[in-house]
Amino acid sequence: MNVMYHMNANTAATHQRIANLRSESIRGVNTYHTAQSGIGVSDMAEADMRWDNVYQNTADSSIFVASESCGLEPGVDFGSLTRTNGQY
């Protein structure tokens, strides 16, 4: 029974991840994990698909910077965000 339970849970998680990625594709966005989360604070941010890199200000979590290439160095006040890849 445990094996069947884990197989079903893994299958459901895979289907959810695919649905999340399909939704992002339809809306033309990528979803990123933010650096700060907590009660009342979202732990994800969405950015247009054209942006390759998204950064969040460490002092003011409402400020984001995005770039189309790896050449941007926003400075020490910004931390790079990682993509969720549909796992949220």
C-alpha positions in Angstrom: 0.0 0.0 0.0 2.8 2.4 0.8 4.4 1.9 -2.6 1.0 2.6 -4.3 0.5 5.7 -2.1 3.9 7.1 -3.1 3.4 6.3 -6.8 0.0 8.2 -6.7 1.6 11.1 -4.8 4.5 11.4 -7.3 2.1 11.2 -10.2 -0.1 13.9 -8.8 2.9 16.1 -8.1 4.1 15.7 -11.7 0.7 16.5 -13.1 0.5 19.7 -10.9 4.0 20.8 -12.0 3.0 20.3 -15.7 -0.2 22.3 -15.1 1.8 25.1 -13.5 4.3 25.2 -16.3 1.5 25.2 -18.9 -0.2 28.1 -17.1 3.0 30.1 -17.1 3.5 29.4 -20.8 0.0 30.5 -21.7 0.4 33.7 -19.6 3.9 34.3 -20.9 5.6 34.5 -17.5 8.3 32.7 -15.5 7.8 32.3 -11.8 10.7 32.8 -9.3 11.2 32.1 -5.6 11.7 35.4 -3.8 14.3 36.0 -1.2 11.9 37.0 1.5 8.7 35.3 2.5 6.5 35.1 5.5 3.0 35.8 6.7 1.3 38.2 4.2 4.4 38.2 2.0 4.4 36.2 -1.3 7.2 33.8 -1.7 7.0 34.0 -5.5 7.3 36.6 -8.2 6.4 36.5 -11.9 8.3 38.1 -14.7 7.9 38.2 -18.4 9.5 35.3 -20.3 11.9 37.6 -22.1 13.9 38.2 -18.9 16.7 35.7 -18.3 17.6 36.9 -14.9 15.5 38.5 -12.1 17.0 40.1 -9.0 15.3 41.4 -5.8 16.5 44.2 -3.6 17.7 43.0 -0.2 16.7 46.2 1.6 13.3 46.7 0.0 11.7 43.5 -1.1 9.2 45.3 -3.4 12.0 46.4 -5.8 13.0 44.0 -8.6 15.5 44.3 -11.5 15.4 42.0 -14.6 17.8 41.6 -17.5 17.8 39.8 -20.8 21.4 38.6 -20.6 23.9 37.5 -17.9 25.9 40.7 -18.3 23.9 42.8 -15.7 25.5 43.2 -12.3 22.9 45.0 -10.2 25.2 45.4 -7.2 25.4 44.1 -3.6 21.9 45.3 -2.7 20.3 42.7 -5.1 20.1 39.0 -4.8 19.4 36.7 -7.8 16.1 34.8 -7.8 15.8 31.2 -8.9 13.0 29.9 -11.1 10.4 27.6 -9.6 10.2 25.3 -12.7 6.6 24.7 -11.8 7.2 23.5 -8.3 5.2 25.8 -6.0 
